[in-house]
């Protein structure tokens, strides 16, 4: 047999199972579940509280916190990849991460000064 068969057959089996399981679960749910439409099921809610009409401007504080969270995640990913490659990067990698940290800390100080880290 060709060498590619030994290499790619497990991958094809994995892909087949990965595609078959969601399809089987979807078909199972469609055939077994009952349909009982109720208007209460289609009412939107947030955190278990009923929806109220928006009065005035919607505060963007939640979006700012979410964006800060994403930025911290990107920083964590950058630190991890940098730490793994530190010996190969050498002094240049250390200087690049130092510059990254300076920019990041300056950004954090700016957000802190503007009150972006307060949850009110």
MMTF fields as JSON, N, C-alpha, C and O atoms, coordinates in Angstrom:
{
  "mmtfVersion": "1.0.0",
  "mmtfProducer": "UNKNOWN",
  "numBonds": 479,
  "numAtoms": 480,
  "numGroups": 120,
  "numChains": 1,
  "numModels": 1,
  "chainsPerModel": [1],
  "groupsPerChain": [120],
  "chainIdList": ["A"],
  "bondAtomList": [4, 2, 8, 6, 12, 10, 16, 14, 20, 18, 24, 22, 28, 26, 32, 30, 36, 34, 40, 38, 44, 42, 48, 46, 52, 50, 56, 54, 60, 58, 64, 62, 68, 66, 72, 70, 76, 74, 80, 78, 84, 82, 88, 86, 92, 90, 96, 94, 100, 98, 104, 102, 108, 106, 112, 110, 116, 114, 120, 118, 124, 122, 128, 126, 132, 130, 136, 134, 140, 138, 144, 142, 148, 146, 152, 150, 156, 154, 160, 158, 164, 162, 168, 166, 172, 170, 176, 174, 180, 178, 184, 182, 188, 186, 192, 190, 196, 194, 200, 198, 204, 202, 208, 206, 212, 210, 216, 214, 220, 218, 224, 222, 228, 226, 232, 230, 236, 234, 240, 238, 244, 242, 248, 246, 252, 250, 256, 254, 260, 258, 264, 262, 268, 266, 272, 270, 276, 274, 280, 278, 284, 282, 288, 286, 292, 290, 296, 294, 300, 298, 304, 302, 308, 306, 312, 310, 316, 314, 320, 318, 324, 322, 328, 326, 332, 330, 336, 334, 340, 338, 344, 342, 348, 346, 352, 350, 356, 354, 360, 358, 364, 362, 368, 366, 372, 370, 376, 374, 380, 378, 384, 382, 388, 386, 392, 390, 396, 394, 400, 398, 404, 402, 408, 406, 412, 410, 416, 414, 420, 418, 424, 422, 428, 426, 432, 430, 436, 434, 440, 438, 444, 442, 448, 446, 452, 450, 456, 454, 460, 458, 464, 462, 468, 466, 472, 470, 476, 474],
  "bondOrderList": [1, 1, 1, 1, 1, 1, 1, 1, 1, 1, 1, 1, 1, 1, 1, 1, 1, 1, 1, 1, 1, 1, 1, 1, 1, 1, 1, 1, 1, 1, 1, 1, 1, 1, 1, 1, 1, 1, 1, 1, 1, 1, 1, 1, 1, 1, 1, 1, 1, 1, 1, 1, 1, 1, 1, 1, 1, 1, 1, 1, 1, 1, 1, 1, 1, 1, 1, 1, 1, 1, 1, 1, 1, 1, 1, 1, 1, 1, 1, 1, 1, 1, 1, 1, 1, 1, 1, 1, 1, 1, 1, 1, 1, 1, 1, 1, 1, 1, 1, 1, 1, 1, 1, 1, 1, 1, 1, 1, 1, 1, 1, 1, 1, 1, 1, 1, 1, 1, 1],
  "groupList": [{"groupName": "UNK", "atomNameList": ["N", "CA", "C", "O"], "elementList": ["N", "C", "C", "O"], "formalChargeList": [0, 0, 0, 0], "bondAtomList": [1, 0, 2, 1, 3, 2], "bondOrderList": [1, 1, 2], "singleLetterCode": "X", "chemCompType": "L-PEPTIDE LINKING"}],
  "groupTypeList": [0, 0, 0, 0, 0, 0, 0, 0, 0, 0, 0, 0, 0, 0, 0, 0, 0, 0, 0, 0, 0, 0, 0, 0, 0, 0, 0, 0, 0, 0, 0, 0, 0, 0, 0, 0, 0, 0, 0, 0, 0, 0, 0, 0, 0, 0, 0, 0, 0, 0, 0, 0, 0, 0, 0, 0, 0, 0, 0, 0, 0, 0, 0, 0, 0, 0, 0, 0, 0, 0, 0, 0, 0, 0, 0, 0, 0, 0, 0, 0, 0, 0, 0, 0, 0, 0, 0, 0, 0, 0, 0, 0, 0, 0, 0, 0, 0, 0, 0, 0, 0, 0, 0, 0, 0, 0, 0, 0, 0, 0, 0, 0, 0, 0, 0, 0, 0, 0, 0, 0],
  "groupIdList": [1, 2, 3, 4, 5, 6, 7, 8, 9, 10, 11, 12, 13, 14, 15, 16, 17, 18, 19, 20, 21, 22, 23, 24, 25, 26, 27, 28, 29, 30, 31, 32, 33, 34, 35, 36, 37, 38, 39, 40, 41, 42, 43, 44, 45, 46, 47, 48, 49, 50, 51, 52, 53, 54, 55, 56, 57, 58, 59, 60, 61, 62, 63, 64, 65, 66, 67, 68, 69, 70, 71, 72, 73, 74, 75, 76, 77, 78, 79, 80, 81, 82, 83, 84, 85, 86, 87, 88, 89, 90, 91, 92, 93, 94, 95, 96, 97, 98, 99, 100, 101, 102, 103, 104, 105, 106, 107, 108, 109, 110, 111, 112, 113, 114, 115, 116, 117, 118, 119, 120],
  "secStructList": [7, 7, 2, 2, 2, 2, 2, 2, 2, 2, 2, 2, 2, 2, 2, 2, 2, 2, 2, 2, 2, 2, 2, 2, 2, 2, 2, 2, 2, 2, 2, 2, 1, 7, 7, 7, 7, 7, 4, 4, 4, 4, 1, 7, 3, 3, 6, 6, 3, 3, 7, 7, 7, 7, 7, 1, 7, 7, 7, 6, 2, 2, 2, 2, 2, 2, 2, 2, 2, 2, 2, 2, 2, 2, 2, 2, 2, 2, 2, 2, 2, 2, 2, 2, 6, 2, 2, 2, 2, 2, 2, 2, 2, 2, 2, 2, 2, 2, 2, 2, 2, 2, 2, 2, 2, 2, 2, 2, 2, 2, 2, 2, 2, 6, 6, 6, 6, 7, 7, 7],
  "xCoordList": [0.827, 0.0, 0.862, 2.0, 0.298, 1.038, 1.142, 0.307, 2.174, 2.416, 1.339, 1.061, 0.73, -0.281, -1.518, -2.239, -1.774, -2.942, -2.78, -3.724, -1.607, -1.365, -1.379, -1.675, -1.059, -0.991, -2.361, -2.713, -3.135, -4.367, -5.639, -6.671, -5.611, -6.814, -7.304, -8.505, -6.437, -6.943, -7.551, -8.533, -6.961, -7.513, -8.892, -9.803, -9.046, -10.353, -11.399, -12.559, -10.99, -11.917, -12.338, -13.516, -11.369, -11.676, -12.634, -13.606, -12.375, -13.267, -14.659, -15.66, -14.724, -16.023, -16.827, -18.026, -16.167, -16.845, -17.228, -18.316, -16.325, -16.607, -17.78, -18.49, -18.0, -19.15, -20.409, -21.516, -20.248, -21.407, -22.092, -23.321, -21.343, -21.946, -22.899, -24.033, -22.507, -23.476, -24.694, -25.816, -24.468, -25.605, -26.563, -27.78, -26.023, -26.875, -27.61, -28.785, -26.942, -27.61, -28.723, -29.804, -28.476, -29.509, -30.702, -31.847, -30.452, -31.552, -32.315, -33.543, -31.613, -32.249, -33.146, -34.272, -32.663, -33.46, -34.693, -35.783, -34.53, -35.666, -36.726, -37.916, -36.328, -37.308, -37.922, -39.086, -37.186, -37.668, -38.391, -39.361, -37.949, -38.516, -39.929, -40.313, -40.681, -42.054, -42.107, -41.297, -43.065, -43.247, -44.456, -45.595, -44.207, -45.276, -44.995, -44.403, -45.411, -45.124, -45.84, -47.027, -45.121, -45.654, -45.075, -43.864, -45.913, -45.386, -44.326, -43.466, -44.369, -43.383, -41.982, -40.988, -41.899, -40.598, -39.853, -38.625, -40.588, -39.974, -39.745, -39.342, -39.997, -39.765, -38.288, -37.758, -37.621, -36.203, -36.045, -36.896, -34.968, -34.679, -33.177, -32.403, -32.785, -31.369, -31.142, -31.699, -30.342, -29.984, -31.204, -31.195, -32.236, -33.406, -34.404, -35.464, -34.092, -35.005, -35.799, -35.271, -37.039, -37.818, -37.231, -36.625, -37.428, -36.909, -37.73, -38.958, -37.052, -37.72, -37.377, -36.378, -38.209, -37.962, -36.74, -36.53, -35.957, -34.746, -35.125, -35.78, -34.71, -34.997, -33.676, -32.875, -33.452, -32.21, -31.11, -31.359, -29.908, -28.757, -28.382, -28.483, -27.955, -27.499, -26.034, -25.219, -25.689, -24.29, -23.363, -23.672, -22.244, -21.319, -20.284, -19.334, -20.438, -19.456, -19.258, -18.142, -20.334, -20.231, -19.352, -18.568, -19.485, -18.687, -17.217, -16.327, -16.968, -15.588, -14.944, -13.804, -15.658, -15.129, -14.874, -13.858, -15.776, -15.589, -14.364, -13.592, -14.172, -12.987, -11.707, -10.703, -11.727, -10.551, -10.241, -9.076, -11.277, -11.084, -10.419, -9.516, -10.859, -10.255, -8.798, -7.947, -8.505, -7.122, -6.258, -5.134, -6.755, -5.99, -5.773, -4.713, -6.756, -6.585, -5.502, -4.695, -5.481, -4.452, -3.076, -2.101, -3.013, -1.736, -1.287, -0.109, -2.192, -1.837, -1.353, -0.394, -2.003, -1.571, -0.195, 0.628, 0.063, 1.373, 2.455, 3.545, 2.17, 3.154, 3.455, 4.608, 2.444, 2.658, 3.552, 4.533, 3.212, 4.024, 5.429, 6.39, 5.568, 6.882, 7.71, 8.899, 7.087, 7.809, 8.278, 9.349, 7.485, 7.865, 9.074, 9.941, 9.132, 10.19, 11.315, 12.132, 11.382, 12.316, 13.772, 14.531, 14.172, 15.586, 15.955, 17.069, 15.031, 15.321, 15.308, 16.039, 14.491, 14.382, 15.563, 15.999, 16.067, 17.229, 16.94, 15.848, 17.948, 17.846, 16.787, 16.078, 16.682, 15.677, 14.269, 13.438, 14.006, 12.696, 12.425, 11.3, 13.461, 13.304, 12.993, 12.136, 13.689, 13.451, 12.057, 11.379, 11.632, 10.302, 9.215, 8.224, 9.385, 8.381, 8.415, 7.373, 9.602, 9.687, 8.934, 8.213, 9.09, 8.355, 6.848, 6.057, 6.462, 5.051, 4.498, 3.396, 5.265, 4.824, 4.718, 3.784, 5.66, 5.602, 4.339, 3.629, 4.053, 2.837, 1.596, 0.645, 1.601, 0.442, 0.223, -0.912, 1.295, 1.175, 0.727, -0.081, 1.237, 0.778, -0.709, -1.439, -1.153, -2.58, -3.403, -4.475, -2.9, -3.603, -3.685, -4.724, -2.591, -2.608, -3.606, -4.294, -3.685, -4.655, -6.089, -6.913, -6.377, -7.723, -8.027, -9.15, -7.057, -7.247, -7.538, -8.429, -6.792, -6.995, -8.384, -8.999, -8.869, -10.199, -11.315, -12.486, -10.991, -12.016, -12.568, -13.671, -11.83, -12.313, -12.358, -13.067, -11.636, -11.611, -12.65, -12.745, -13.409, -14.43, -15.718, -16.137, -16.332, -17.552, -18.757, -19.382, -19.081, -20.258, -21.01, -22.037],
  "yCoordList": [-1.19, 0.0, 1.24, 1.241, 2.268, 3.533, 4.11, 3.848, 4.887, 5.464, 6.481, 6.669, 7.137, 8.145, 7.521, 8.189, 6.257, 5.589, 5.502, 5.773, 5.13, 5.032, 6.4, 6.519, 7.419, 8.765, 9.432, 10.068, 9.285, 10.055, 9.306, 9.947, 8.007, 7.261, 7.655, 7.869, 7.762, 8.215, 9.619, 9.908, 10.478, 11.821, 11.778, 12.485, 10.968, 10.844, 10.238, 10.65, 9.266, 8.688, 9.747, 9.858, 10.525, 11.594, 12.613, 13.005, 13.048, 14.01, 13.424, 14.123, 12.143, 11.499, 11.465, 11.746, 11.123, 11.095, 12.506, 12.723, 13.474, 14.855, 15.433, 16.294, 14.993, 15.455, 14.641, 15.179, 13.362, 12.501, 12.776, 12.733, 13.054, 13.242, 14.441, 14.28, 15.627, 16.736, 16.465, 16.831, 15.827, 15.512, 14.53, 14.7, 13.512, 12.532, 13.173, 12.881, 14.035, 14.703, 15.604, 15.641, 16.331, 17.202, 16.387, 16.756, 15.296, 14.449, 13.846, 13.762, 13.431, 12.865, 13.898, 13.582, 15.109, 16.163, 16.474, 16.657, 16.535, 16.84, 15.743, 16.04, 14.503, 13.411, 13.155, 12.762, 13.363, 13.006, 14.164, 13.941, 15.375, 16.508, 16.824, 16.577, 17.373, 17.753, 19.249, 20.024, 19.633, 21.037, 21.583, 21.231, 22.433, 23.102, 24.591, 25.111, 25.286, 26.718, 27.467, 27.254, 28.324, 29.141, 30.537, 30.684, 31.557, 32.916, 33.308, 34.137, 32.735, 33.076, 32.592, 33.153, 31.552, 31.045, 32.014, 31.972, 32.883, 33.765, 35.173, 36.059, 35.386, 36.699, 36.809, 35.948, 37.864, 37.989, 38.38, 39.07, 37.942, 38.3, 38.425, 37.924, 39.094, 39.245, 38.967, 39.647, 37.987, 37.601, 37.253, 37.463, 36.732, 36.3, 37.396, 37.122, 38.63, 39.74, 40.049, 39.922, 40.446, 40.794, 42.018, 42.885, 42.058, 43.174, 44.427, 44.376, 45.527, 46.807, 47.714, 47.515, 48.701, 49.659, 50.506, 50.861, 50.816, 51.605, 53.069, 53.63, 53.675, 55.092, 55.844, 55.729, 56.594, 57.352, 56.543, 55.512, 57.026, 56.367, 55.112, 55.063, 54.119, 52.873, 53.049, 53.434, 52.777, 52.971, 51.972, 50.784, 52.464, 51.606, 50.99, 50.371, 51.14, 50.625, 49.117, 48.618, 48.396, 46.946, 46.595, 45.647, 47.362, 47.099, 47.43, 46.739, 48.48, 48.847, 47.741, 47.357, 47.227, 46.137, 44.906, 44.232, 44.611, 43.451, 43.644, 42.704, 44.83, 45.075, 44.979, 44.461, 45.472, 45.348, 43.888, 43.492, 43.097, 41.669, 41.009, 40.188, 41.362, 40.81, 41.238, 40.44, 42.482, 42.954, 42.177, 41.805, 41.926, 41.124, 39.701, 39.119, 39.14, 37.81, 37.804, 36.877, 38.827, 38.924, 39.048, 38.46, 39.82, 39.96, 38.612, 38.267, 37.86, 36.553, 35.614, 34.868, 35.645, 34.807, 35.238, 34.392, 36.535, 37.018, 36.599, 36.203, 36.68, 36.266, 34.779, 34.368, 33.982, 32.536, 32.183, 31.457, 32.699, 32.378, 32.95, 32.326, 34.101, 34.7, 33.843, 33.622, 33.366, 32.561, 31.237, 30.739, 30.675, 29.413, 29.602, 28.731, 30.738, 30.987, 31.875, 32.345, 32.115, 33.092, 32.765, 33.665, 31.524, 31.177, 31.392, 31.818, 31.099, 31.299, 32.778, 33.189, 33.583, 35.006, 35.81, 36.771, 35.425, 36.101, 37.516, 37.83, 38.374, 39.765, 40.531, 41.369, 40.244, 40.93, 40.636, 41.54, 39.392, 39.031, 39.701, 40.116, 39.807, 40.481, 41.965, 42.521, 42.603, 44.022, 44.237, 45.207, 43.343, 43.474, 43.317, 44.048, 42.374, 42.201, 43.37, 43.771, 43.926, 45.105, 46.27, 46.99, 46.465, 47.525, 47.258, 48.176, 46.013, 45.641, 45.951, 46.484, 45.614, 45.88, 47.371, 47.808, 48.156, 49.607, 50.171, 50.954, 49.781, 50.265, 49.793, 50.555, 48.545, 48.006, 48.702, 49.022, 48.934, 49.602, 51.05, 51.551, 51.717, 53.089, 53.105, 53.994, 52.135, 52.031, 51.756, 52.332, 50.875, 50.587, 51.829, 52.101, 52.576, 53.801, 54.807, 55.484, 54.907, 55.815, 55.395, 56.228, 54.098, 53.603, 53.785, 54.14, 53.549, 53.714, 55.161, 55.443, 56.093, 57.514, 57.974, 58.84, 57.385, 57.736, 57.03, 57.299, 56.131, 55.432, 54.2, 53.76, 53.635, 52.48, 51.195, 50.265, 51.109, 49.889, 49.891, 48.918, 50.94, 51.004, 50.386, 50.625, 49.603, 48.885, 49.578, 49.044, 50.748, 51.481, 52.033, 52.686],
  "zCoordList": [0.0, 0.0, 0.0, 0.469, -0.528, -0.567, 0.841, 1.707, 1.04, 2.381, 2.755, 3.94, 1.774, 2.091, 2.715, 3.456, 2.427, 3.004, 4.522, 5.264, 4.976, 6.412, 7.079, 8.268, 6.312, 6.872, 6.919, 7.913, 5.842, 5.73, 6.114, 6.313, 6.225, 6.605, 7.999, 8.164, 9.011, 10.317, 10.26, 10.944, 9.446, 9.296, 8.643, 9.072, 7.629, 6.971, 7.906, 7.895, 8.71, 9.694, 10.702, 11.041, 11.179, 12.139, 11.532, 12.178, 10.299, 9.644, 9.438, 9.601, 9.079, 8.901, 10.199, 10.2, 11.294, 12.587, 13.013, 13.546, 12.777, 13.161, 12.382, 12.902, 11.172, 10.406, 10.715, 10.682, 11.011, 11.226, 12.556, 12.625, 13.607, 14.935, 14.957, 15.408, 14.498, 14.511, 13.621, 13.97, 12.478, 11.616, 12.283, 12.207, 12.933, 13.625, 14.796, 15.018, 15.542, 16.663, 16.153, 16.74, 15.068, 14.494, 14.016, 14.276, 13.329, 12.873, 14.046, 14.007, 15.07, 16.252, 16.932, 17.317, 17.079, 17.716, 16.881, 17.424, 15.575, 14.709, 14.746, 14.642, 14.89, 14.874, 16.252, 16.332, 17.318, 18.653, 19.328, 20.052, 19.11, 19.853, 19.398, 18.255, 20.322, 20.013, 19.727, 20.236, 18.914, 18.564, 19.311, 19.004, 20.281, 21.0, 20.994, 21.939, 19.945, 19.888, 21.003, 21.251, 21.652, 22.727, 22.548, 22.386, 22.573, 22.375, 23.401, 23.104, 24.59, 25.614, 25.243, 25.705, 24.411, 24.009, 23.093, 23.013, 22.406, 21.431, 21.956, 21.202, 23.238, 23.834, 24.201, 24.902, 23.733, 24.098, 25.56, 26.121, 26.167, 27.547, 27.706, 26.891, 28.757, 29.041, 30.512, 31.374, 30.793, 32.161, 33.002, 34.215, 32.388, 33.126, 33.431, 33.992, 33.077, 33.331, 32.072, 30.967, 32.214, 31.026, 30.336, 30.965, 29.033, 28.25, 28.53, 28.598, 28.688, 28.874, 27.712, 27.021, 27.508, 26.438, 26.791, 27.951, 25.796, 26.007, 26.128, 25.25, 27.215, 27.432, 27.405, 28.333, 26.372, 26.272, 25.611, 24.985, 25.762, 25.151, 25.928, 27.154, 25.199, 25.805, 26.196, 25.359, 27.444, 27.857, 27.151, 27.058, 26.666, 25.936, 26.855, 26.375, 28.159, 29.114, 28.957, 29.102, 28.663, 28.502, 27.304, 27.359, 26.223, 25.037, 25.286, 24.79, 26.049, 26.372, 27.194, 26.93, 28.184, 29.004, 28.135, 28.305, 27.217, 26.332, 25.45, 25.257, 24.916, 24.081, 24.899, 24.411, 26.138, 26.992, 27.287, 27.336, 27.48, 27.71, 26.507, 26.669, 25.308, 24.094, 23.988, 23.596, 24.33, 24.28, 25.26, 24.923, 26.459, 27.42, 26.905, 27.135, 26.217, 25.647, 24.576, 24.514, 23.738, 22.704, 23.349, 22.881, 24.425, 25.124, 25.691, 25.592, 26.272, 26.825, 25.721, 25.919, 24.573, 23.452, 22.96, 22.611, 22.926, 22.495, 23.48, 23.068, 24.765, 25.764, 25.669, 25.8, 25.444, 25.381, 24.201, 24.356, 23.016, 21.842, 21.979, 21.527, 22.582, 22.798, 23.759, 23.527, 24.828, 25.81, 25.208, 25.554, 24.318, 23.693, 22.779, 22.704, 22.085, 21.107, 21.635, 20.845, 22.923, 23.476, 23.148, 22.788, 23.262, 23.001, 21.528, 21.225, 20.621, 19.201, 18.829, 17.928, 19.504, 19.183, 19.71, 19.077, 20.843, 21.408, 21.848, 22.322, 21.683, 22.135, 21.346, 21.904, 20.052, 19.241, 19.765, 19.855, 20.107, 20.65, 21.981, 22.26, 22.804, 24.085, 23.886, 24.573, 22.948, 22.669, 22.072, 22.413, 21.191, 20.59, 21.647, 21.624, 22.571, 23.618, 24.586, 25.103, 24.844, 25.711, 25.071, 25.763, 23.768, 23.078, 23.123, 23.34, 22.919, 23.009, 24.398, 24.531, 25.425, 26.799, 27.08, 27.752, 26.576, 26.785, 26.156, 26.785, 24.922, 24.248, 24.993, 25.162, 25.437, 26.136, 27.482, 27.838, 28.221, 29.522, 29.339, 30.121, 28.328, 28.059, 27.718, 28.158, 26.945, 26.645, 27.889, 28.073, 28.74, 30.005, 30.89, 31.491, 30.967, 31.772, 31.224, 31.988, 29.91, 29.297, 29.639, 30.018, 29.502, 29.807, 31.284, 31.642, 32.14, 33.581, 33.918, 34.719, 33.312, 33.569, 33.104, 33.726, 32.003, 31.483, 32.236, 31.971, 33.171, 33.944, 33.269, 33.595, 32.339, 31.589, 32.388, 32.002, 33.474, 34.263, 35.387, 36.136, 35.512, 36.567, 36.067, 34.934, 36.902, 36.536, 37.152, 38.069, 36.659, 37.131, 35.969, 36.152]
}
